[in-house]
Amino acid sequence: MQTLAIKALTAGLALVSMVSSNSTAVVQMPNTAASTPAIYSSKPIVAFEDESPLDYWIRKLVLLESEGKTDIKVLDHNGLHSFGCLQFQMSTFEEYALKYDLISDGSSVEEAIYDCELQKEIAKRMIRENRNNWRRWYTSVIIKGLGLPPKEEHSILLSLK
């Protein structure tokens, strides 16, 4: 467990520790704008052993954006609605879902936008394509203290002679 916590910290992820037995967790984000750890009254978010750092980051983003709700529709500060677990606006969702061939041109965007797995896949591809796409979730990343997405790890092959 200590090794997993060290790997999480070096990847820029949260360090989660239990405060008491009532499932209150303290989430400490390294190198973020928040000066104090955020406290959530839920079970701690723990990285699964086979989960990539980006998948883990997106899973935490879902909790900050929608508290894990998939059928949520919110009127944003810009007067447009945001939908689903990652709070995509309709035009952004449609643009990237079509770009990545995750929906077809004639698909019902109104139904597809509530698919949380589809939203997570779009978000993952957006971040991999351009790491600065995190700005689409500025409030969660900066204000709420999630922190920047992890840098993509690349395997390095060494030739031993």
KOLKESE-786149 format. One line per 3 residues: number of its first residue (from 1); for each residue x, y, z of N, C-alpha, C, O. Coordinates in nm, 2 decimals. Atoms other than C-alpha are relative to their C-alpha. Example, Ala and Ser with C-alpha at 12.3 -4.5 7.8 and 13.67 -1.06 7.14 Angstrom:
// residues 2
1	0.09 -0.12 0.00 1.23 -0.45 0.78 0.09 0.12 0.00 0.19 0.12 0.07 | -0.09 -0.11 0.00 1.37 -0.11 0.71 -0.08 0.11 0.08 -0.03 0.22 0.09
//
This chain:
// residues 161
1	0.08 -0.12 0.00 0.00 0.00 0.00 0.09 0.13 0.00 0.05 0.22 -0.07 | -0.09 -0.12 -0.01 0.29 0.24 0.08 0.06 0.02 -0.14 0.07 0.14 -0.18 | -0.05 -0.01 0.14 0.43 0.17 -0.27 -0.10 0.06 -0.09 -0.06 0.15 -0.17
4	0.10 -0.06 0.08 0.10 0.25 -0.43 -0.02 0.15 0.03 -0.04 0.23 -0.06 | 0.01 -0.14 -0.03 0.08 0.58 -0.24 0.12 0.08 -0.05 0.10 0.19 -0.10 | -0.11 -0.07 0.06 0.43 0.67 -0.35 -0.01 0.02 -0.15 0.02 0.12 -0.20
7	0.02 -0.01 0.14 0.35 0.59 -0.71 -0.10 0.10 -0.03 -0.09 0.18 -0.13 | 0.11 -0.10 0.03 0.03 0.80 -0.69 0.06 0.14 0.02 0.03 0.23 -0.06 | -0.05 -0.14 -0.02 0.22 1.10 -0.55 0.10 0.04 -0.11 0.10 0.15 -0.16
10	-0.10 -0.04 0.10 0.50 1.08 -0.81 -0.07 0.02 -0.13 -0.02 0.09 -0.22 | 0.08 -0.02 0.12 0.23 1.06 -1.08 -0.08 0.13 0.01 -0.15 0.16 -0.09 | 0.07 -0.12 -0.02 0.08 1.38 -0.94 -0.14 -0.02 0.04 -0.23 0.06 0.02
13	0.13 0.03 -0.05 -0.22 1.21 -0.79 -0.02 0.02 0.15 0.08 0.05 0.22 | 0.03 -0.03 -0.14 -0.39 1.25 -0.46 0.05 -0.11 0.09 0.06 -0.23 0.06 | -0.03 0.09 -0.11 -0.28 1.09 -0.14 -0.12 0.00 0.09 -0.16 0.10 0.14
16	0.12 0.01 -0.07 -0.58 0.96 0.04 0.02 -0.07 0.13 0.09 -0.18 0.14 | -0.01 0.07 -0.13 -0.59 0.88 0.41 -0.13 0.01 0.08 -0.20 0.11 0.07 | 0.12 0.00 -0.08 -0.87 0.79 0.64 0.01 0.08 0.13 0.12 0.08 0.19
19	0.00 -0.09 -0.11 -0.96 1.04 0.91 -0.06 -0.07 0.12 0.00 -0.07 0.23 | 0.07 0.08 -0.11 -1.19 0.82 1.12 -0.07 -0.12 -0.07 -0.07 -0.13 -0.19 | 0.07 0.12 0.05 -1.39 0.50 1.08 -0.13 0.04 -0.07 -0.20 -0.06 -0.12
22	0.13 -0.03 0.06 -1.70 0.69 0.95 0.02 0.04 -0.15 -0.07 0.10 -0.20 | -0.02 -0.02 0.14 -1.55 0.71 0.60 0.03 0.14 -0.05 0.01 0.17 -0.16 | -0.04 -0.14 0.04 -1.44 1.07 0.60 0.15 -0.01 -0.04 0.23 -0.06 0.03
25	-0.14 0.01 0.06 -1.13 1.10 0.38 0.06 0.14 -0.02 -0.01 0.24 -0.05 | -0.07 -0.12 0.03 -0.87 1.37 0.35 0.08 -0.03 -0.13 0.15 -0.12 -0.14 | -0.06 0.02 0.13 -0.75 1.41 -0.01 0.11 0.11 -0.01 0.07 0.23 -0.01
28	-0.11 -0.09 0.02 -0.41 1.58 -0.04 0.05 0.00 -0.14 0.10 -0.10 -0.19 | -0.04 -0.01 0.14 -0.32 1.71 -0.38 0.14 0.07 0.00 0.15 0.18 0.04 | -0.13 -0.06 0.02 0.05 1.77 -0.45 0.00 0.11 -0.11 -0.07 0.09 -0.21
31	-0.03 -0.11 0.10 0.15 2.09 -0.63 -0.13 0.06 -0.06 -0.14 0.07 -0.18 | 0.12 -0.06 0.04 -0.20 2.24 -0.65 -0.02 0.14 0.06 0.06 0.17 0.15 | 0.02 -0.13 -0.05 -0.34 2.58 -0.59 -0.06 0.00 0.14 -0.05 0.10 0.21
34	0.07 0.01 -0.13 -0.53 2.46 -0.28 0.11 -0.01 0.11 0.20 -0.09 0.10 | -0.10 0.00 -0.10 -0.33 2.53 0.03 -0.03 -0.10 0.11 0.06 -0.14 0.19 | 0.04 0.10 -0.10 -0.53 2.29 0.25 -0.06 -0.12 -0.07 -0.12 -0.10 -0.18
37	0.07 0.11 0.07 -0.65 1.94 0.17 -0.15 0.01 0.00 -0.21 0.07 0.09 | 0.14 0.00 0.01 -1.00 1.90 0.05 -0.05 -0.12 0.08 0.01 -0.22 0.08 | 0.05 0.11 -0.08 -1.22 1.69 0.28 -0.14 -0.04 -0.06 -0.22 0.05 -0.09
40	0.12 0.05 0.05 -1.49 1.47 0.14 -0.06 -0.10 0.09 0.01 -0.18 0.15 | 0.07 0.09 -0.08 -1.75 1.28 0.33 -0.05 -0.12 -0.08 -0.17 -0.14 -0.10 | 0.03 0.12 0.07 -1.74 0.96 0.13 0.12 -0.09 0.01 0.22 -0.06 0.08
43	-0.11 0.09 -0.01 -1.52 0.66 0.09 0.11 0.05 -0.08 0.10 0.13 -0.18 | -0.11 -0.06 0.07 -1.17 0.74 -0.02 0.01 -0.05 -0.14 -0.03 -0.16 -0.17 | -0.02 0.04 0.14 -1.08 0.73 -0.39 0.14 -0.07 0.00 0.24 0.00 0.02
46	-0.12 0.08 0.01 -0.82 0.46 -0.43 0.03 -0.04 -0.14 -0.06 -0.09 -0.21 | -0.03 0.05 0.14 -0.64 0.38 -0.75 0.01 -0.15 0.00 0.06 -0.21 0.09 | 0.00 0.14 0.02 -0.69 0.03 -0.87 0.14 -0.04 -0.06 0.19 0.04 -0.14
49	-0.13 0.04 0.04 -0.37 -0.16 -0.94 0.02 0.00 -0.15 0.12 0.04 -0.20 | -0.01 0.00 0.14 -0.45 -0.20 -1.31 -0.05 0.12 -0.07 -0.06 0.13 -0.19 | 0.05 -0.12 0.05 -0.58 0.15 -1.36 0.11 0.10 -0.03 0.20 0.12 0.04
52	-0.10 -0.10 0.04 -0.38 0.41 -1.55 -0.01 0.12 0.08 -0.12 0.15 0.13 | 0.01 -0.13 -0.07 -0.30 0.74 -1.38 -0.10 0.09 -0.06 -0.17 0.17 0.01 | 0.10 -0.09 0.06 -0.52 0.92 -1.64 -0.14 -0.05 0.03 -0.23 0.03 0.05
55	0.13 0.06 -0.03 -0.81 0.68 -1.58 -0.04 0.04 0.15 -0.15 0.08 0.17 | 0.02 -0.04 -0.13 -0.77 0.75 -1.21 -0.04 0.15 0.02 -0.13 0.19 0.09 | 0.03 -0.15 0.00 -0.76 1.13 -1.27 -0.14 0.03 -0.05 -0.21 0.11 0.01
58	0.13 -0.02 0.06 -1.07 1.11 -1.48 -0.11 -0.05 0.10 -0.22 0.02 0.11 | 0.09 0.05 -0.10 -1.25 0.91 -1.22 -0.02 0.10 0.12 -0.14 0.12 0.16 | 0.01 -0.11 -0.10 -1.18 1.18 -0.96 -0.07 0.12 -0.06 -0.14 0.19 0.01
61	0.07 -0.11 0.07 -1.29 1.44 -1.21 -0.15 -0.02 0.00 -0.22 0.08 0.02 | 0.15 0.03 0.00 -1.63 1.27 -1.24 -0.06 0.04 0.13 -0.17 0.09 0.14 | 0.06 -0.03 -0.13 -1.68 1.30 -0.87 -0.01 0.15 0.03 -0.10 0.19 0.09
64	0.00 -0.15 -0.02 -1.59 1.67 -0.86 -0.10 0.07 -0.09 -0.17 0.16 -0.05 | 0.09 -0.06 0.09 -1.80 1.75 -1.17 -0.15 -0.03 0.03 -0.23 0.06 0.02 | 0.14 0.04 -0.01 -2.12 1.56 -1.09 -0.03 -0.09 0.12 -0.14 -0.14 0.13
67	0.01 0.09 -0.11 -2.06 1.36 -0.77 -0.04 -0.14 -0.05 -0.10 -0.22 0.02 | 0.02 0.13 0.05 -2.08 1.05 -0.99 -0.14 -0.02 -0.07 -0.17 -0.13 -0.11 | 0.13 0.01 0.06 -2.43 1.13 -1.12 0.01 0.00 -0.15 0.09 0.08 -0.21
70	0.00 0.01 0.14 -2.49 1.03 -1.48 -0.12 0.08 -0.07 -0.11 0.12 -0.19 | 0.12 -0.06 0.06 -2.84 1.18 -1.54 -0.02 0.15 0.04 -0.13 0.19 0.05 | 0.00 -0.13 -0.05 -2.75 1.53 -1.43 0.01 0.10 -0.12 0.08 0.08 -0.21
73	0.00 -0.11 0.09 -2.82 1.85 -1.63 0.00 0.13 0.08 -0.09 0.15 0.16 | -0.02 -0.12 -0.08 -2.70 2.18 -1.50 0.01 0.12 -0.09 0.07 0.12 -0.20 | -0.01 -0.13 0.08 -2.74 2.54 -1.63 0.13 0.06 0.04 0.15 0.10 0.16
76	-0.13 -0.05 -0.03 -2.39 2.67 -1.65 0.00 0.16 0.00 -0.10 0.22 -0.03 | -0.01 -0.15 -0.01 -2.27 3.03 -1.59 0.00 0.07 -0.13 -0.03 0.19 -0.14 | 0.00 -0.06 0.13 -2.25 3.09 -1.96 -0.14 -0.01 -0.07 -0.16 0.03 -0.18
79	0.14 0.01 0.05 -2.63 3.02 -2.00 -0.03 -0.12 -0.08 -0.14 -0.14 -0.12 | 0.02 0.13 0.07 -2.58 2.68 -2.16 0.00 -0.11 0.10 0.05 -0.10 0.21 | 0.01 0.12 -0.09 -2.66 2.34 -2.01 0.13 -0.09 -0.02 0.18 -0.10 -0.12
82	-0.11 0.10 0.00 -2.39 2.09 -1.92 -0.07 -0.13 0.05 -0.16 -0.13 0.13 | 0.07 0.13 -0.01 -2.48 1.72 -1.92 0.09 -0.11 0.05 0.21 -0.11 0.02 | -0.07 0.13 -0.03 -2.38 1.39 -1.76 0.11 0.01 0.11 0.13 0.12 0.17
85	-0.10 0.01 -0.11 -2.10 1.28 -1.53 0.12 0.09 -0.01 0.18 0.13 0.09 | -0.11 -0.10 0.01 -1.83 1.51 -1.68 -0.05 0.13 -0.05 0.04 0.22 -0.09 | 0.06 -0.13 0.03 -2.07 1.80 -1.75 0.05 0.06 -0.13 0.09 0.17 -0.14
88	-0.03 -0.05 0.13 -2.00 1.83 -2.12 -0.12 0.09 -0.05 -0.24 0.06 -0.02 | 0.10 -0.08 0.07 -2.19 2.10 -2.31 -0.02 -0.07 -0.13 0.07 -0.13 -0.18 | 0.04 0.08 0.12 -2.37 1.97 -2.61 0.09 0.02 -0.12 0.13 -0.08 -0.18
91	-0.09 -0.02 0.11 -2.15 2.13 -2.87 0.14 -0.06 0.01 0.19 -0.11 -0.08 | -0.13 0.06 -0.03 -1.83 2.02 -2.71 0.00 -0.15 -0.01 0.08 -0.22 -0.08 | 0.01 0.15 0.01 -1.95 1.66 -2.67 -0.02 -0.04 -0.14 0.05 -0.14 -0.18
94	0.02 0.04 0.14 -2.07 1.64 -3.03 0.12 0.02 -0.08 0.16 -0.07 -0.16 | -0.13 -0.02 0.08 -1.75 1.79 -3.17 0.10 -0.11 0.02 0.15 -0.16 -0.07 | -0.10 0.10 -0.03 -1.52 1.55 -2.99 -0.05 -0.14 -0.03 0.03 -0.23 -0.07
97	0.05 0.14 0.02 -1.74 1.24 -3.01 0.00 -0.03 -0.15 0.03 -0.14 -0.19 | -0.01 0.02 0.14 -1.76 1.29 -3.39 0.14 -0.01 -0.05 0.18 -0.09 -0.13 | -0.14 0.00 0.04 -1.39 1.37 -3.42 0.07 -0.13 0.03 0.15 -0.18 -0.05
100	-0.07 0.13 -0.04 -1.29 1.05 -3.24 -0.08 -0.12 -0.05 -0.06 -0.23 -0.01 | 0.09 0.11 0.05 -1.56 0.84 -3.43 -0.06 -0.08 0.11 -0.07 -0.20 0.09 | 0.06 0.07 -0.11 -1.73 0.75 -3.11 -0.15 0.00 -0.01 -0.23 -0.07 0.05
103	0.14 0.00 0.04 -2.07 0.85 -3.25 0.00 0.02 -0.15 0.09 0.08 -0.20 | 0.02 -0.02 0.15 -2.20 0.86 -3.61 -0.07 0.14 -0.02 -0.13 0.19 0.08 | 0.06 -0.13 0.02 -2.32 1.18 -3.77 -0.15 0.01 0.02 -0.20 0.11 0.06
106	0.14 0.00 -0.02 -2.68 1.08 -3.75 -0.05 -0.05 0.14 -0.17 -0.06 0.17 | 0.03 0.05 -0.14 -2.66 0.96 -3.38 -0.08 0.11 0.08 -0.07 0.23 0.05 | 0.07 -0.09 -0.09 -2.89 1.11 -3.12 0.10 0.04 0.11 0.12 -0.03 0.21
109	-0.09 -0.06 -0.09 -2.65 1.33 -2.93 -0.07 0.02 0.14 0.00 0.00 0.24 | 0.07 -0.02 -0.12 -2.92 1.40 -2.67 0.00 -0.12 0.09 -0.01 -0.11 0.21 | 0.00 0.12 -0.08 -2.92 1.04 -2.56 0.15 -0.04 0.04 0.17 -0.08 0.15
112	-0.14 0.04 -0.02 -2.54 0.97 -2.60 0.07 0.08 0.10 0.16 0.03 0.17 | -0.07 -0.09 -0.09 -2.44 1.27 -2.39 -0.01 -0.05 0.14 0.08 -0.01 0.22 | 0.01 0.04 -0.14 -2.56 1.10 -2.07 0.08 -0.13 0.02 0.07 -0.18 0.14
115	-0.08 0.12 -0.02 -2.34 0.79 -2.13 0.13 0.03 0.06 0.22 0.09 0.00 | -0.12 -0.04 -0.08 -2.07 0.83 -1.86 0.12 -0.07 -0.06 0.23 0.00 -0.06 | -0.11 0.07 0.05 -1.84 0.57 -2.01 0.05 0.07 -0.13 0.17 0.08 -0.16
118	-0.04 -0.07 0.12 -1.85 0.75 -2.34 0.06 0.14 0.03 0.16 0.18 -0.03 | -0.06 -0.12 -0.04 -1.78 1.08 -2.17 0.14 -0.01 0.05 0.23 0.07 0.02 | -0.14 0.02 -0.05 -1.48 0.94 -1.99 0.09 -0.04 -0.11 0.21 0.01 -0.11
121	-0.08 0.03 0.12 -1.35 0.80 -2.32 0.04 0.12 -0.08 0.15 0.14 -0.12 | -0.02 -0.13 0.07 -1.39 1.14 -2.49 0.10 0.08 0.08 0.20 0.13 0.02 | -0.09 -0.08 -0.08 -1.22 1.31 -2.20 0.15 -0.05 0.00 0.24 0.02 -0.01
124	-0.13 0.07 0.00 -0.93 1.06 -2.20 0.07 0.03 -0.13 0.19 0.07 -0.14 | -0.06 -0.03 0.13 -0.87 1.11 -2.57 0.03 0.15 -0.02 0.13 0.19 -0.08 | -0.03 -0.14 0.01 -0.90 1.49 -2.54 0.13 0.04 0.08 0.21 0.11 0.02
127	-0.12 -0.02 -0.08 -0.63 1.49 -2.27 0.12 -0.05 -0.07 0.23 0.01 -0.07 | -0.11 0.06 0.07 -0.41 1.26 -2.47 0.04 0.08 -0.12 0.16 0.09 -0.15 | -0.03 -0.08 0.12 -0.44 1.47 -2.78 0.06 0.13 0.04 0.16 0.17 -0.03
130	-0.06 -0.13 -0.04 -0.37 1.79 -2.60 -0.02 0.02 0.15 -0.13 0.04 0.20 | 0.01 0.00 -0.14 -0.29 1.79 -2.23 -0.07 0.13 0.06 -0.12 0.13 0.17 | 0.07 -0.12 -0.04 -0.42 2.15 -2.21 -0.15 0.00 -0.01 -0.21 0.10 0.04
133	0.14 0.02 0.00 -0.77 2.03 -2.27 -0.06 -0.01 0.14 -0.18 0.00 0.16 | 0.05 0.00 -0.14 -0.80 2.01 -1.89 -0.07 0.12 0.03 -0.16 0.13 0.12 | 0.06 -0.13 -0.02 -0.90 2.37 -1.91 -0.16 0.00 -0.02 -0.23 0.08 0.03
136	0.14 0.02 0.02 -1.25 2.25 -2.01 -0.07 -0.03 0.14 -0.19 -0.01 0.16 | 0.04 0.03 -0.13 -1.28 2.15 -1.64 0.07 0.08 0.10 0.11 0.03 0.21 | -0.08 -0.09 -0.08 -1.11 2.45 -1.49 -0.04 0.00 0.15 0.05 -0.01 0.24
139	0.04 -0.01 -0.14 -1.32 2.47 -1.17 0.04 -0.12 0.08 0.09 -0.11 0.19 | -0.04 0.12 -0.07 -1.26 2.11 -1.08 0.15 -0.01 0.02 0.20 -0.05 0.12 | -0.15 0.02 0.00 -0.89 2.11 -1.17 0.07 0.10 0.08 0.16 0.06 0.16
142	-0.07 -0.10 -0.07 -0.79 2.44 -1.02 -0.07 0.04 0.13 -0.01 0.04 0.23 | 0.08 -0.06 -0.11 -1.06 2.58 -0.79 -0.02 -0.11 0.11 0.00 -0.09 0.23 | 0.03 0.11 -0.10 -1.16 2.24 -0.63 0.12 -0.08 0.03 0.12 -0.16 0.12
145	-0.12 0.05 -0.04 -0.80 2.13 -0.63 0.04 -0.14 -0.06 0.12 -0.21 0.00 | -0.04 0.14 0.06 -0.79 1.81 -0.85 0.14 0.00 -0.04 0.21 -0.10 -0.03 | -0.13 0.00 0.06 -0.47 1.92 -1.01 0.01 -0.04 -0.14 -0.09 -0.10 -0.19
148	-0.01 0.03 0.14 -0.34 1.88 -1.36 0.00 -0.15 -0.03 0.03 -0.23 0.06 | 0.00 0.14 0.03 -0.38 1.55 -1.54 0.14 -0.05 0.00 0.24 0.03 -0.03 | -0.13 0.05 0.00 -0.09 1.32 -1.51 0.06 0.00 -0.14 -0.01 -0.02 -0.24
151	-0.07 0.01 0.13 0.17 1.32 -1.79 0.00 -0.14 -0.04 0.01 -0.23 0.04 | 0.00 0.14 0.06 0.15 1.02 -2.02 0.13 -0.06 0.02 0.24 -0.01 -0.01 | -0.13 0.07 -0.02 0.40 0.76 -1.93 0.03 -0.08 -0.13 -0.06 -0.13 -0.19
154	-0.04 0.07 0.12 0.59 0.62 -2.22 0.10 -0.11 0.04 0.19 -0.09 0.12 | -0.10 0.11 -0.03 0.77 0.28 -2.21 0.13 0.03 -0.06 0.14 0.07 -0.18 | -0.14 -0.02 0.06 1.14 0.30 -2.26 0.06 -0.13 -0.01 0.08 -0.21 0.09
157	-0.07 0.13 0.02 1.31 0.00 -2.41 0.15 0.02 0.01 0.21 0.11 -0.07 | -0.14 -0.01 -0.01 1.67 -0.04 -2.31 0.07 -0.13 -0.06 0.02 -0.24 -0.04 | -0.07 0.11 0.06 1.91 -0.26 -2.50 0.12 -0.03 0.09 0.21 0.06 0.11
160	-0.11 0.05 -0.09 2.14 -0.45 -2.26 0.10 -0.08 -0.08 0.06 -0.18 -0.14 | -0.10 0.08 0.07 2.46 -0.56 -2.42 0.12 -0.03 0.09 0.22 -0.09 0.04
//
